C-alpha cells in the first residue's frame, strides 16, 4: 500500500504562524485559527437555521472551515497587506493557493480525492462558504480584541478594518453573533463568571 502524506502535511498547520508582520503578545497558528473558525461557522449556520429561515448546513460549514487554510501548509501564511497589495498579487496568490490545494489533494488515495475535492478545491462554490468567510473575519477580529486587551495597540487598525469587513456581510446571523458573543471577548474570566 502506498504511503500518503496528506495528514502529515495537515498536522503541520500548528507550525504556520499568523499575523507575521505584527508584534503579538501570543502567537496564533493556522490550526488554532481553523478550529475557532470551524466553531464560529458552525454557530452561524445553527443561528441561520434557528432564527433566520434555515437553509444552512452546520456540518458542512465545520468541514469547510477546518480545511479553509489547508493550502498554507505549503504556501505559508502570506500577510494580508502583501496578499491584497494589488490585483496582480492577489490573482497570483490565488493561483499559488490553487496549486497547493491540488498538491494536497494528490496526497490522498484516488478514491478519497473526490471526497475531499469540495473542501480543498471547490470550497468557494459551496453555499456555506460565505458563512466560513464571515467566521474567518470574526475569528481575526477576536484575535485583535484579545491583543488589545493585553495592551498591544498594534492591532487597533487591523481591528477597525476587519470590523468594517464584518459589517459588510449581509447575513443576519453574523450581526447576531457579533452582538451576542463578541462583547464577552472584552471581559476577564472573573467578569464572565
C-alpha positions, 0 to 999 in steps of 0.5 A: 500500500502506498504511503500518503502524506496528506495528514502529515502535511495537515498536522503541520498547520500548528507550525504556520504562524499568523499575523507575521508582520505584527508584534503579538503578545501570543502567537496564533497558528493556522490550526488554532485559527481553523478550529475557532473558525470551524466553531464560529461557522458552525454557530452561524449556520445553527443561528441561520437555521434557528432564527433566520429561515434555515437553509444552512448546513452546520456540518458542512460549514465545520468541514469547510472551515477546518480545511479553509487554510489547508493550502498554507501548509505549503504556501505559508501564511502570506500577510494580508497587506502583501496578499491584497497589495494589488490585483496582480498579487492577489490573482497570483496568490490565488493561483499559488493557493490553487496549486497547493490545494491540488498538491494536497489533494494528490496526497490522498488515495484516488478514491478519497480525492473526490471526497475531499475535492469540495473542501480543498478545491471547490470550497468557494462554490459551496453555499456555506462558504460565505458563512466560513468567510464571515467566521474567518473575519470574526475569528481575526477580529477576536484575535485583535480584541484579545491583543488589545486587551493585553495592551498591544495597540498594534492591532487597533487598525487591523481591528477597525478594518476587519470590523468594517469587513464584518459589517459588510456581510449581509447575513443576519446571523453574523450581526447576531453573533457579533452582538451576542458573543463578541462583547464577552471577548472584552471581559476577564474570566472573573467578569464572565463568571 
